[in-house]
Amino acid sequence: MTNLPPPLSAEYSLGFYARQPVFDAKGAVWAHSIYFRDGIEAVSSEGRRSDATTSVLAALVGEGGGPRRIIKFSAQPLIYELPLLFPKETLVVEMTENLAGDMQAMEAIRKIKARGYLLAVSRFSGRPEAAPLHALADVLWVDALGCQEPELNRLAMACRAHPALPGLMRIETRAMHETARALGFQLFQGHYFQEPETIVTRKLSSSQFSRLKLLQAIEQEDPDFKSLAETIRADVALSFKLFGLLNSAFFSFPHPVESVKQALSLLGWEPLRTWIRLIILTDLTPPGKSSELPRAATLRGRFLELAGRSLGEGCHPRPENLFLVGMFSLLPALLDQPMSAILETLRLPEDVAAALTDQNHPAARWLLLAASFERADWAGVQATLVLLGLAPLAVAQAYSKALEWTDHLFRSVPA
């Protein structure tokens, strides 16, 4: 019997999904197909809800690495670009042929393909009207169940007209597997190999998940400001806090700030991104977690940023990236998620990710400096200052300024 992990608080719930291995011609696991399940006893995804894809994605946020996952997306999640929540190396985006007739979905599929994601088309029929989708596919799945030999031969031949890998799904007998190999299929899946295994996870609440999606969006090198503005405007709680902050005495703008576009023109993108990060961080804190955690994370980030600026052009990582290192270093404590799973969602700059995950990486010395300073471990501070080439007085001033800045900031954030 499966042991269910207990939820830690009301902000967490149990997530369910099933996975089934996909094998290549050599018998190695090429990927796992992922299916929606609404409970531990569920044995199929029949009657799946319209939000099945997002439920699966939410359940997978806390999962680590391993073989790539094949997840089926309907039109709307593709248009919302939800596949981009996960690294291209870990995801195969599966879809049905009927999306070939949906112009919005096809536009989104082309964008996702251009980002380097693998695409799979399920239940390949070879029908001409779906040819634009077939041309984009990296995998074409033929359904073996109930497929007679003449039809299977036709579909195998139709697959060969495309550069995609031909795969046969729902294989239930050894004879069908041998036939598939003889016909040139290269990927194989079905109950003959292994029945789907139901996995139970503890997943983030929908509000936390949406906050992590927004964090991902603002960390892009070239963010889509129009889409970002619409996302913030649609989130009533986030909008209230962000514009409450921008219209507080902390900024004292002569006129009320009423839109992201207006805030962008007044502040510039980098400062505005800092405030959005702060609002999201405070909003991510679940009930039962210390309200000091987001403050401590912000203080740590500001301290490292200011300490880095004292080095001038020689600072590595850059000061703005050091802010991320400090702030995000406490996300595992906030979310009860491993750092590896959080980084799968956020995809931060390379040096930031290295500092957060590899204690032997040179960038991780900055976190060691912050931790030593917070513990009043002055011997540790001194040793790290030498490694980083920092002046003791500059670092002491950086911490003092960061403390004052953080206190002022958090007094301005609406509750």
GUBA-442647 format. One line per 5 residues: number of its first residue (from 1); for each residue x, y, z of N, C-alpha, C. Coordinates in pm, whole numbers, plus 50000, padded with zeros to 5 digits. Example, Ala and Ser with C-alpha at 12.3 -4.5 7.8 and 13.67 -1.06 7.14 Angstrom:
2
1	51319:49431:50780:51230:49550:50780:51320:49670:50780; 51285:49775:50708:51367:49894:50714:51290:50003:50787 $
END
This chain:
415
1	50085:49880:50000:50000:50000:50000:50088:50125:50000; 50049:50226:49920:50127:50349:49911:50115:50431:50038; 50229:50479:50089:50228:50566:50206:50206:50709:50160; 50106:50776:50215:50076:50913:50177:50154:51010:50263; 50231:51103:50202:50301:51202:50281:50203:51300:50343 $
6	50212:51328:50472:50116:51420:50533:50138:51563:50489; 50032:51636:50457:50048:51778:50425:50101:51853:50547; 50189:51953:50522:50247:52028:50633:50156:52140:50681; 50071:52190:50593:49982:52298:50634:49870:52305:50533; 49778:52399:50557:49666:52415:50465:49711:52463:50328 $
11	49834:52516:50319:49883:52563:50191:49928:52449:50101; 49933:52328:50154:49976:52214:50075:49861:52116:50059; 49863:52040:49950:49766:51933:49929:49839:51819:49861; 49775:51704:49858:49835:51589:49792:49808:51595:49643; 49909:51567:49563:49895:51562:49419:49913:51418:49372 $
16	49844:51382:49266:49852:51245:49214:49879:51250:49063; 49962:51163:49017:49977:51142:48873:50030:51001:48852; 50010:50950:48733:50062:50817:48701:50172:50832:48598; 50269:50743:48604:50376:50747:48504:50396:50606:48448; 50433:50600:48322:50455:50474:48254:50578:50489:48165 $
21	50672:50397:48174:50796:50413:48097:50776:50395:47947; 50856:50467:47872:50865:50453:47727:51005:50401:47697; 51015:50295:47620:51144:50230:47592:51188:50257:47449; 51321:50264:47431:51374:50275:47295:51403:50136:47240; 51460:50130:47120:51482:50002:47053:51580:49913:47127 $
26	51665:49972:47212:51762:49894:47288:51708:49851:47425; 51585:49889:47456:51525:49851:47583:51554:49945:47697; 51617:50060:47667:51644:50160:47771:51525:50253:47785; 51505:50307:47907:51395:50402:47929:51429:50534:47860; 51345:50571:47764:51365:50696:47689:51295:50813:47758 $
31	51183:50785:47822:51104:50888:47891:50998:50818:47975; 50924:50899:48052:50805:50850:48122:50685:50929:48073; 50580:50861:48030:50455:50929:48002:50384:50959:48134; 50330:51078:48146:50265:51123:48269:50116:51140:48243; 50034:51083:48334:49889:51088:48319:49825:51148:48444 $
36	49717:51220:48422:49640:51278:48533:49571:51168:48613; 49573:51181:48745:49494:51096:48835:49433:51187:48942; 49309:51156:48981:49245:51240:49083:49244:51175:49220; 49317:51064:49236:49325:50999:49367:49411:50875:49360; 49445:50821:49476:49535:50707:49484:49473:50582:49422 $
41	49338:50571:49424:49272:50452:49372:49239:50463:49223; 49256:50581:49165:49222:50600:49024:49313:50516:48935; 49255:50453:48832:49333:50367:48744:49335:50419:48601; 49266:50527:48574:49268:50585:48440:49242:50734:48450; 49260:50800:48337:49234:50945:48332:49106:50975:48257 $
46	49018:50874:48245:48890:50897:48177:48810:51002:48254; 48742:51086:48180:48662:51191:48243:48750:51297:48308; 48871:51316:48255:48965:51410:48315:48907:51551:48316; 48938:51625:48418:48889:51761:48430:48964:51852:48333; 48907:51969:48308:48970:52063:48215:49103:52114:48268 $
51	49121:52107:48401:49247:52155:48459:49343:52041:48488; 49325:51927:48419:49409:51811:48447:49556:51840:48421; 49586:51912:48313:49725:51942:48281:49789:52025:48390; 49719:52130:48434:49778:52215:48538:49791:52140:48670; 49700:52046:48697:49712:51964:48818:49836:51878:48813 $
56	49862:51820:48696:49982:51739:48678:50107:51825:48695; 50108:51942:48633:50225:52029:48643:50250:52072:48787; 50143:52105:48860:50158:52145:49000:50215:52031:49082; 50172:51907:49054:50223:51792:49127:50369:51767:49098; 50415:51806:48978:50553:51779:48937:50651:51887:48981 $
61	50600:52001:49033:50690:52110:49071:50795:52064:49171; 50756:51979:49265:50850:51936:49368:50933:51816:49331; 50917:51764:49210:50992:51646:49169:51131:51684:49121; 51225:51594:49138:51362:51618:49095:51383:51582:48948; 51507:51540:48916:51541:51509:48778:51497:51370:48738 $
66	51580:51301:48659:51545:51170:48610:51511:51175:48463; 51454:51065:48408:51420:51061:48265:51322:51173:48229; 51324:51212:48103:51231:51316:48058:51086:51267:48073; 50995:51364:48080:50854:51334:48098:50775:51376:47976; 50681:51292:47936:50591:51324:47826:50457:51364:47887 $
71	50416:51488:47865:50291:51538:47922:50203:51589:47809; 50076:51548:47810:49982:51590:47706:49921:51725:47742; 49924:51816:47646:49871:51951:47665:49755:51974:47569; 49647:52034:47622:49537:52078:47537:49570:52219:47487; 49479:52277:47410:49508:52405:47345:49539:52517:47443 $
76	49453:52534:47546:49468:52651:47633:49601:52653:47709; 49642:52541:47772:49774:52544:47839:49889:52572:47744; 49876:52531:47617:49980:52562:47519:49981:52710:47488; 49862:52768:47471:49853:52912:47442:49910:52993:47558; 49890:52944:47682:49947:53010:47800:50095:52979:47817 $
81	50151:52896:47728:50293:52860:47730:50335:52792:47861; 50245:52710:47916:50278:52639:48040:50395:52541:48027; 50423:52484:47908:50541:52398:47900:50671:52467:47941; 50675:52601:47925:50797:52674:47957:50827:52677:48107; 50735:52624:48189:50761:52615:48333:50870:52515:48363 $
86	50899:52425:48269:50996:52319:48294:51108:52326:48191; 51229:52286:48228:51341:52290:48133:51313:52202:48012; 51363:52246:47898:51339:52172:47774:51401:52033:47779; 51505:52015:47861:51571:51885:47869:51486:51780:47939; 51384:51823:48016:51309:51728:48098:51166:51706:48049 $
91	51126:51770:47938:50985:51767:47899:50969:51737:47751; 50875:51647:47720:50827:51627:47583:50681:51673:47582; 50648:51767:47496:50514:51826:47489:50430:51743:47392; 50329:51675:47446:50244:51590:47363:50111:51659:47336; 50055:51634:47218:49927:51697:47180:49855:51607:47080 $
96	49728:51635:47059:49649:51557:46964:49645:51626:46828; 49611:51549:46725:49613:51601:46588:49512:51714:46565; 49404:51717:46643:49300:51818:46618:49351:51960:46638; 49464:51977:46707:49518:52111:46729:49573:52172:46601; 49594:52089:46498:49643:52142:46370:49547:52245:46312 $
101	49419:52238:46349:49320:52333:46298:49299:52454:46388; 49375:52464:46496:49361:52576:46590:49477:52672:46568; 49449:52787:46509:49556:52881:46471:49635:52930:46592; 49564:52963:46702:49634:53010:46822:49722:52902:46881; 49669:52782:46887:49747:52671:46942:49869:52644:46855 $
106	49854:52647:46724:49967:52621:46634:50075:52728:46648; 50033:52852:46666:50131:52959:46687:50211:52933:46815; 50140:52892:46922:50206:52862:47048:50299:52741:47034; 50254:52640:46960:50335:52520:46940:50465:52554:46866; 50456:52640:46767:50577:52681:46693:50675:52755:46784 $
111	50622:52840:46873:50708:52912:46968:50777:52814:47062; 50702:52716:47111:50758:52618:47204:50864:52533:47134; 50837:52496:47009:50935:52422:46928:51062:52504:46911; 51046:52634:46885:51162:52722:46864:51246:52734:46989; 51186:52714:47106:51260:52719:47232:51340:52591:47256 $
116	51325:52491:47169:51404:52369:47182:51334:52252:47248; 51203:52263:47271:51128:52154:47333:51096:52046:47229; 51095:51920:47272:51053:51810:47186:50901:51805:47183; 50844:51776:47064:50700:51768:47046:50660:51627:47006; 50551:51579:47062:50497:51447:47027:50351:51460:46988 $
121	50311:51390:46882:50171:51387:46840:50115:51249:46874; 50007:51247:46951:49948:51119:46992:49845:51072:46891; 49830:50939:46880:49731:50875:46793:49740:50927:46649; 49861:50919:46596:49890:50961:46459:49800:50887:46360; 49740:50963:46267:49651:50903:46166:49704:50922:46025 $
126	49794:51019:46009:49845:51047:45875:49753:51131:45790; 49644:51182:45848:49548:51259:45766:49612:51391:45720; 49592:51429:45595:49661:51545:45536:49637:51676:45610; 49515:51696:45664:49487:51825:45730:49570:51847:45856; 49629:51739:45910:49714:51753:46029:49862:51760:45991 $
131	49892:51766:45861:50031:51765:45815:50118:51877:45875; 50067:52001:45895:50152:52104:45957:50200:52066:46097; 50116:51994:46171:50156:51950:46304:50254:51833:46295; 50228:51741:46202:50319:51627:46183:50460:51676:46148; 50466:51784:46069:50597:51835:46026:50678:51892:46143 $
136	50611:51937:46248:50680:51992:46365:50720:51885:46466; 50659:51767:46455:50673:51665:46560:50812:51601:46562; 50854:51567:46685:50976:51488:46705:50942:51342:46729; 50817:51316:46772:50768:51179:46793:50626:51171:46737; 50598:51064:46662:50463:51036:46614:50418:50905:46678 $
141	50315:50912:46762:50265:50794:46831:50150:50729:46754; 50163:50602:46726:50055:50522:46669:49994:50439:46782; 49862:50431:46785:49792:50356:46889:49774:50210:46844; 49836:50117:46917:49831:49976:46879:49699:49909:46914; 49629:49963:47015:49511:49893:47066:49399:49891:46961 $
146	49358:49771:46925:49250:49757:46828:49291:49784:46685; 49420:49801:46660:49469:49832:46526:49503:49702:46452; 49432:49675:46343:49457:49553:46266:49584:49568:46181; 49639:49454:46139:49770:49454:46072:49776:49545:45949; 49676:49543:45858:49684:49632:45741:49692:49780:45779 $
151	49612:49819:45879:49614:49959:45923:49747:49993:45989; 49801:49901:46068:49930:49924:46134:50040:49942:46029; 50036:49860:45924:50135:49874:45815:50123:50010:45748; 49997:50054:45724:49977:50185:45660:50032:50298:45744; 50004:50293:45875:50050:50399:45965:50201:50399:45979 $
156	50261:50281:45984:50407:50274:45992:50470:50337:45869; 50411:50312:45752:50463:50371:45628:50442:50522:45627; 50326:50565:45677:50298:50710:45682:50396:50782:45775; 50435:50717:45885:50533:50776:45977:50666:50801:45907; 50703:50709:45816:50833:50720:45751:50841:50840:45658 $
161	50728:50904:45629:50729:51025:45546:50773:51148:45624; 50793:51132:45754:50831:51244:45841:50962:51210:45913; 51040:51312:45952:51168:51286:46022:51150:51246:46168; 51029:51250:46220:51004:51221:46362:51029:51074:46393; 51056:51047:46522:51067:50909:46569:50929:50845:46568 $
166	50912:50727:46507:50783:50659:46514:50773:50578:46643; 50662:50593:46714:50642:50521:46839:50511:50446:46838; 50507:50331:46904:50383:50255:46915:50342:50249:47062; 50224:50298:47092:50173:50304:47229:50065:50198:47249; 50036:50169:47376:49934:50073:47418:49962:49932:47362 $
171	50087:49891:47371:50127:49755:47333:50090:49661:47448; 50018:49555:47420:49970:49467:47526:50021:49323:47514; 50086:49289:47403:50134:49151:47387:50276:49152:47330; 50345:49040:47353:50479:49023:47298:50475:49023:47146; 50371:48959:47090:50360:48953:46944:50350:49093:46884 $
176	50274:49183:46948:50261:49320:46897:50395:49393:46906; 50470:49369:47014:50602:49432:47028:50694:49386:46915; 50694:49257:46885:50780:49205:46779:50738:49259:46643; 50607:49270:46621:50558:49329:46496:50602:49474:46484; 50593:49548:46594:50632:49689:46594:50779:49705:46557 $
181	50864:49621:46613:51007:49629:46582:51031:49599:46433; 50959:49499:46381:50977:49462:46241:50932:49574:46147; 50833:49653:46190:50782:49762:46107:50865:49890:46120; 50964:49890:46207:51054:50005:46217:51020:50105:46325; 50925:50072:46411:50896:50163:46524:51019:50169:46616 $
186	51043:50287:46674:51165:50307:46754:51137:50334:46902; 51014:50367:46936:50975:50388:47076:50855:50299:47106; 50851:50246:47230:50751:50146:47264:50697:50172:47404; 50565:50155:47418:50501:50181:47546:50375:50096:47557; 50344:50051:47678:50220:49978:47696:50222:49887:47817 $
191	50108:49826:47847:50095:49738:47963:50180:49613:47950; 50218:49576:47826:50305:49460:47808:50437:49480:47884; 50486:49603:47889:50612:49633:47956:50590:49663:48104; 50498:49756:48131:50472:49796:48270:50343:49876:48276; 50259:49847:48375:50137:49924:48394:50172:50059:48457 $
196	50089:50161:48433:50116:50292:48494:50124:50283:48647; 50218:50354:48703:50240:50356:48848:50192:50491:48902; 50104:50487:49002:50053:50611:49060:50152:50667:49160; 50184:50794:49144:50279:50865:49230:50202:50967:49314; 50235:50973:49442:50172:51069:49532:50276:51173:49572 $
201	50241:51299:49558:50333:51406:49595:50261:51507:49682; 50338:51590:49749:50282:51706:49818:50303:51824:49724; 50196:51890:49682:50210:51997:49585:50178:52132:49648; 50228:52235:49584:50202:52371:49628:50058:52407:49601; 50007:52502:49676:49873:52552:49649:49873:52625:49516 $
206	49753:52645:49459:49745:52712:49330:49800:52854:49337; 49781:52922:49450:49833:53060:49462:49985:53061:49464; 50046:52966:49535:50193:52958:49535:50246:52924:49397; 50177:52831:49330:50220:52790:49197:50216:52909:49102; 50110:52990:49109:50101:53106:49020:50208:53209:49053 $
211	50245:53221:49181:50352:53314:49218:50486:53267:49160; 50510:53136:49164:50635:53084:49107:50637:53105:48955; 50522:53092:48890:50516:53118:48746:50552:53264:48717; 50502:53354:48802:50532:53495:48783:50679:53524:48809; 50736:53458:48910:50880:53473:48935:50960:53431:48813 $
216	50919:53321:48751:50987:53275:48630:50977:53382:48522; 50860:53441:48505:50838:53539:48399:50927:53662:48417; 50942:53710:48541:51021:53833:48561:51170:53806:48557; 51211:53679:48563:51354:53649:48557:51403:53627:48414; 51313:53637:48315:51356:53623:48175:51444:53741:48138 $
221	51543:53716:48052:51634:53824:48009:51559:53934:47934; 51459:53895:47856:51382:53992:47779:51233:53968:47806; 51184:54011:47923:51045:53979:47960:50943:54044:47868; 50829:53978:47856:50716:54032:47780:50637:54123:47874; 50663:54254:47865:50604:54348:47960:50452:54354:47948 $
226	50401:54341:47827:50255:54345:47810:50190:54227:47881; 50246:54108:47859:50193:53988:47924:50209:53996:48076; 50323:54049:48119:50349:54064:48263:50248:54158:48327; 50221:54269:48261:50123:54366:48313:49986:54303:48324; 49947:54224:48224:49816:54160:48227:49808:54057:48340 $
231	49917:53984:48362:49919:53884:48469:49902:53950:48605; 49973:54060:48627:49965:54131:48755:49826:54192:48774; 49773:54249:48668:49640:54313:48676:49532:54210:48709; 49549:54088:48657:49449:53983:48680:49457:53923:48820; 49567:53947:48889:49588:53893:49023:49554:54004:49124 $
236	49433:54000:49177:49383:54109:49261:49471:54131:49384; 49508:54022:49453:49588:54035:49575:49725:54094:49545; 49787:54047:49438:49919:54096:49402:49913:54243:49359; 49813:54278:49279:49797:54417:49235:49779:54511:49354; 49695:54469:49449:49669:54553:49567:49798:54581:49643 $
241	49878:54477:49663:50001:54494:49739:50105:54575:49662; 50119:54545:49531:50221:54615:49452:50190:54763:49441; 50066:54796:49405:50034:54937:49388:50018:55009:49522; 49982:54933:49626:49984:54991:49760:50125:55033:49799; 50223:54950:49765:50363:54983:49793:50409:55102:49710 $
246	50380:55099:49579:50428:55206:49490:50366:55341:49525; 50247:55339:49587:50182:55464:49624:50201:55499:49772; 50295:55431:49837:50321:55458:49978:50422:55572:49993; 50444:55610:50118:50540:55717:50147:50683:55678:50112; 50707:55548:50094:50841:55502:50059:50886:55563:49926 $
251	50791:55584:49834:50824:55640:49702:50785:55787:49691; 50671:55823:49745:50623:55961:49742:50619:56020:49600; 50564:55943:49505:50547:55995:49370:50442:56107:49371; 50458:56207:49284:50363:56320:49285:50221:56280:49244; 50209:56173:49164:50078:56128:49119:50065:55978:49145 $
256	49943:55931:49170:49924:55788:49198:49970:55700:49081; 50034:55588:49114:50075:55490:49014:49961:55391:48997; 49913:55376:48873:49793:55295:48850:49815:55181:48752; 49935:55168:48696:49959:55060:48600:50106:55019:48603; 50133:54899:48556:50270:54852:48545:50348:54938:48446 $
261	50284:54977:48336:50349:55062:48237:50394:55194:48299; 50308:55253:48381:50341:55380:48448:50456:55358:48546; 50450:55249:48623:50558:55219:48719:50690:55197:48647; 50682:55133:48530:50802:55105:48452:50869:55235:48406; 50787:55332:48364:50844:55459:48317:50902:55540:48432 $
266	50845:55527:48551:50893:55603:48667:51018:55542:48731; 51020:55408:48737:51128:55340:48810:51235:55279:48721; 51194:55232:48602:51283:55148:48523:51260:55002:48561; 51301:54911:48473:51267:54770:48492:51336:54707:48612; 51466:54728:48630:51538:54659:48737:51483:54692:48876 $
271	51463:54823:48910:51402:54851:49041:51262:54795:49056; 51180:54805:48948:51043:54753:48956:51045:54603:48978; 51137:54533:48913:51147:54389:48930:51179:54355:49076; 51263:54435:49139:51295:54412:49280:51170:54417:49366; 51084:54518:49342:50963:54531:49424:50866:54417:49397 $
276	50856:54375:49270:50768:54262:49239:50818:54135:49307; 50950:54115:49304:51007:53999:49374:50969:54001:49522; 50981:54119:49581:50952:54131:49724:50806:54097:49754; 50714:54152:49676:50573:54125:49697:50544:53976:49684; 50601:53914:49580:50579:53771:49559:50635:53692:49676 $
281	50753:53729:49722:50817:53657:49832:50733:53661:49958; 50680:53778:49991:50597:53789:50111:50465:53714:50092; 50415:53711:49968:50290:53643:49939:50305:53491:49939; 50426:53443:49913:50451:53299:49909:50451:53235:50047; 50472:53316:50150:50487:53261:50284:50356:53201:50333 $
286	50351:53068:50354:50225:53005:50395:50196:53028:50543; 50070:53011:50584:50036:53022:50725:50119:52922:50806; 50162:52965:50921:50243:52876:51004:50392:52899:50987; 50431:52967:50877:50571:53000:50855:50600:53136:50914; 50721:53150:50965:50760:53276:51026:50757:53389:50925 $
291	50696:53500:50962:50693:53616:50875:50832:53679:50861; 50926:53633:50943:51063:53683:50936:51139:53626:50817; 51089:53512:50761:51163:53449:50652:51175:53539:50529; 51067:53599:50478:51085:53688:50362:51170:53809:50394; 51158:53861:50516:51243:53974:50555:51389:53933:50558 $
296	51417:53816:50617:51556:53768:50624:51612:53743:50484; 51528:53691:50395:51573:53666:50258:51605:53796:50186; 51520:53897:50205:51542:54026:50141:51666:54094:50197; 51683:54090:50329:51801:54148:50392:51928:54082:50339; 51925:53949:50330:52042:53877:50281:52074:53917:50137 $
301	51968:53929:50054:51990:53967:49915:52048:54107:49903; 51991:54202:49976:52039:54340:49969:52181:54353:50021; 52211:54280:50129:52346:54282:50186:52448:54234:50083; 52420:54122:50017:52516:54069:49919:52526:54161:49798; 52415:54221:49758:52420:54315:49646:52511:54434:49677 $
306	52492:54493:49794:52572:54611:49832:52719:54574:49853; 52743:54457:49912:52881:54411:49930:52948:54391:49794; 52872:54336:49699:52926:54317:49566:52956:54448:49496; 52871:54547:49517:52894:54677:49453:53023:54743:49504; 53064:54709:49624:53189:54767:49677:53311:54719:49600 $
311	53297:54608:49526:53408:54558:49444:53416:54626:49308; 53311:54696:49271:53309:54762:49140:53296:54661:49028; 53366:54685:48917:53354:54601:48797:53406:54460:48818; 53486:54437:48922:53545:54305:48943:53454:54206:49011; 53330:54246:49041:53241:54157:49116:53184:54047:49028 $
316	53192:53925:49078:53130:53809:49010:53073:53716:49115; 52943:53683:49107:52842:53729:49012:52817:53880:49022; 52744:53932:48925:52712:54074:48926:52628:54107:49050; 52635:54231:49100:52560:54267:49221:52411:54236:49214; 52348:54261:49098:52204:54232:49088:52176:54082:49096 $
321	52271:54000:49050:52256:53856:49065:52281:53811:49208; 52367:53884:49279:52389:53852:49420:52263:53877:49502; 52184:53975:49461:52056:53997:49527:51970:53871:49517; 51968:53810:49397:51892:53687:49377:51948:53573:49461; 52081:53562:49467:52145:53456:49545:52098:53461:49690 $
326	52103:53582:49747:52063:53596:49887:51915:53574:49907; 51834:53635:49824:51689:53626:49841:51639:53483:49821; 51686:53415:49716:51634:53284:49684:51694:53173:49770; 51799:53203:49844:51862:53100:49927:51770:53050:50037; 51668:53128:50074:51576:53088:50179:51442:53036:50125 $
331	51428:53025:49992:51305:52971:49936:51275:52828:49981; 51374:52738:49991:51342:52603:50040:51275:52604:50178; 51320:52693:50266:51259:52702:50398:51117:52757:50390; 51094:52848:50296:50961:52906:50279:50862:52806:50221; 50907:52727:50124:50814:52645:50045:50818:52497:50079 $
336	50911:52457:50167:50927:52314:50197:50950:52235:50068; 51030:52292:49980:51065:52226:49854:51217:52226:49842; 51276:52120:49784:51421:52121:49765:51461:52228:49664; 51582:52282:49681:51628:52387:49590:51630:52339:49446; 51665:52214:49422:51671:52163:49285:51535:52174:49216 $
341	51427:52143:49289:51293:52150:49231:51253:52295:49204; 51290:52386:49295:51257:52528:49277:51328:52584:49154; 51455:52545:49136:51531:52597:49023:51480:52541:48891; 51421:52422:48892:51360:52370:48770:51250:52463:48722; 51180:52524:48816:51070:52614:48783:51119:52753:48744 $
346	51222:52802:48814:51263:52941:48797:51366:52963:48687; 51456:52867:48668:51560:52881:48567:51634:53015:48581; 51703:53032:48689:51777:53154:48719:51907:53159:48640; 51975:53276:48638:52105:53284:48572:52201:53177:48624; 52291:53132:48538:52377:53017:48569:52457:53036:48697 $
351	52516:53156:48716:52599:53175:48835:52514:53179:48962; 52390:53225:48951:52299:53225:49066:52263:53082:49105; 52227:53002:49004:52193:52862:49030:52310:52787:49090; 52430:52814:49041:52549:52747:49093:52572:52783:49240; 52555:52910:49274:52575:52952:49413:52475:52885:49507 $
356	52353:52860:49455:52247:52803:49539:52254:52651:49552; 52324:52586:49461:52320:52439:49460:52455:52372:49481; 52564:52443:49459:52697:52382:49468:52782:52462:49566; 52797:52408:49687:52871:52482:49791:53019:52496:49759; 53069:52419:49662:53210:52429:49623:53233:52528:49510 $
361	53125:52581:49453:53138:52679:49345:53184:52812:49404; 53273:52883:49334:53320:53013:49386:53208:53110:49422; 53098:53107:49346:52987:53199:49374:52921:53168:49508; 52934:53044:49557:52872:53005:49684:52941:53072:49802; 53061:53128:49782:53131:53196:49891:53051:53316:49942 $
366	52970:53375:49853:52889:53488:49896:52783:53446:49998; 52724:53330:49976:52627:53280:50074:52696:53246:50205; 52818:53195:50196:52895:53165:50317:52922:53294:50394; 52950:53402:50322:52971:53532:50387:52844:53575:50461; 52729:53565:50396:52603:53606:50458:52572:53522:50581 $
371	52588:53390:50569:52559:53301:50681:52652:53328:50798; 52779:53352:50770:52875:53380:50877:52843:53511:50946; 52801:53611:50868:52767:53741:50925:52644:53730:51013; 52546:53654:50969:52421:53638:51046:52445:53563:51177; 52543:53473:51179:52573:53396:51301:52676:53466:51390 $
376	52721:53584:51346:52829:53655:51417:52954:53568:51428; 52979:53490:51323:53100:53408:51315:53208:53493:51249; 53275:53574:51330:53367:53673:51274:53491:53609:51212; 53532:53495:51265:53645:53425:51203:53606:53378:51062; 53483:53326:51051:53434:53284:50919:53418:53401:50825 $
381	53370:53514:50877:53356:53634:50795:53492:53677:50741; 53591:53681:50830:53725:53726:50789:53783:53635:50682; 53767:53505:50700:53821:53410:50602:53754:53428:50465; 53623:53452:50466:53550:53469:50340:53583:53602:50274; 53605:53707:50355:53644:53836:50299:53772:53823:50218 $
386	53866:53746:50271:53994:53726:50201:53971:53655:50068; 53887:53551:50070:53860:53475:49947:53793:53562:49841; 53705:53653:49884:53629:53735:49789:53698:53867:49756; 53802:53900:49830:53873:54024:49806:53796:54147:49852; 53716:54132:49960:53635:54242:50011:53703:54313:50128 $
391	53677:54444:50139:53729:54522:50251:53635:54510:50370; 53685:54482:50491:53598:54465:50607:53505:54584:50632; 53557:54706:50618:53474:54824:50644:53361:54834:50542; 53389:54805:50416:53287:54813:50312:53175:54712:50338; 53212:54594:50387:53112:54491:50413:53027:54529:50534 $
396	53090:54582:50638:53015:54626:50756:52916:54736:50719; 52958:54829:50634:52870:54936:50589:52755:54880:50503; 52788:54780:50422:52687:54718:50336:52578:54655:50422; 52617:54588:50528:52517:54523:50613:52430:54627:50685; 52494:54733:50734:52420:54837:50803:52318:54904:50710 $
401	52361:54934:50587:52271:54996:50490:52159:54900:50449; 52194:54772:50434:52094:54672:50396:51989:54657:50505; 52032:54662:50630:51939:54649:50742:51842:54766:50745; 51896:54886:50727:51811:55006:50727:51713:55003:50609; 51762:54966:50492:51681:54959:50370:51568:54857:50386 $
406	51600:54740:50440:51501:54633:50454:51394:54671:50556; 51434:54729:50668:51337:54772:50769:51240:54875:50711; 51294:54972:50638:51212:55076:50577:51116:55013:50475; 51170:54921:50396:51093:54857:50291:50975:54779:50348; 50999:54696:50447:50893:54611:50500:50790:54688:50580 $
411	50826:54804:50628:50723:54889:50691:50630:54945:50586; 50675:54946:50458:50594:55006:50349:50507:54904:50277; 50534:54775:50297:50460:54672:50224:50322:54656:50285; 50215:54669:50206:50080:54650:50262:50063:54508:50315; 49990:54493:50423:49967:54359:50482:49871:54280:50398 $
END
